[in-house]
Amino acid sequence: MTALALDGRVAVVTGGGKGLGRAFALHLAELGAAVVVNNRHRVVDADGLSAADHVAREITDAGGRAVADHGDVADHGTGPALVATALDAFGRLDICVTSAGISSPQMFHRTTAENFEHVMAVNVTGTALVAAAASAHMREAGFGRIVMIASAAGLHGEPTVSAYAASKGAVIALARTVAAEGERRGVLTNVLLPYAHTQMTQEGMDPAHTDAMRSELVAPVVGALVDPACTLNGEVIVAGGTGLRSADAVEHGTVRLPDGPLAPADLAELLATSRSGPDHRYGHAQDAFLDLAADLA
């Protein structure tokens, strides 16, 4: 029997009860991983089973290994609890996929503090604290693969979802930081920006795209990123349907500021000149600073 890529590995998938998280959990299980399926326990069926319970059962019914977890990632205790669950149930933790997230649309000028804070608590703090708990264990073990799920809204912005866009931009920056910190300890981190038809996106997505943008189509990207053979680190990947794009943070050419006041037209010209220069990509902000300082020396 051919060994599967993730045989013997253990994964935690947050938001694993529905949509993209469910697709990720099922795919990792198909590749041989044991999965802790996390989804906060909000809605149950007549048998008292939640979305996470159903996904875990779907995996075990197919011959895989899985347990459900109902913690809310916004709860500060959920990250350590997920690591403990993985260790108690399966004896190790190798993979962490942070897929839990909410949107809660509001026009920016109507944003309430409560709405903004709630989105940040789930999407940013919830991602960070789960990944941090996983990372601490993985660094000690000398191996780990983390995939943070963000959104193209975090790259480009998106009208009506300012809190969501801000949170996903934060996740992109967080993932790149964690990648820079963890590489020497064998903990590699990448970020996926998926386009998919889910409960969250169904109202805003044109029905013409729903079948082409099925969640399961982007799950293999996660499978490849968490493979022990994968050496990618700090990548930002946009994926949807049957396609993907590499994305990046780019600074263009360096131009010198003139002495004295700066007129708007002059600023526009300087920016145009910068854009016509070479593109620069950096592993982290300190590298970017040192390169700028060298240009101006």
Secondary structure, 3 states (H helix, E strand, C coil): CCCCCCCCCEEEEECCCCHHHHHHHHHHHHCCCEEEEECCCCCCCCCCCCHHHHHHHHHHHCCCCEEEECCCCCCCCHHHHHHHHHHHHHCCCCEEEECCCCCCCECHHHCCHHHHHHHHHHHHHHHHHHHHHHHHHHHHHCCEEEEEECCCHHHHCCCCEHHHHHHHHHHHHHHHHHHHHHHHHCEEEEEEEEECCCCCCCCCCCHHHCCCCCHHHCHHHHHHHCCCCCCCCCCEEEEECCEEEEECCCECCCCCCCCCCCCHHHHHHHHHHHHCCCCECCCCHHHHHHHHHHHHC
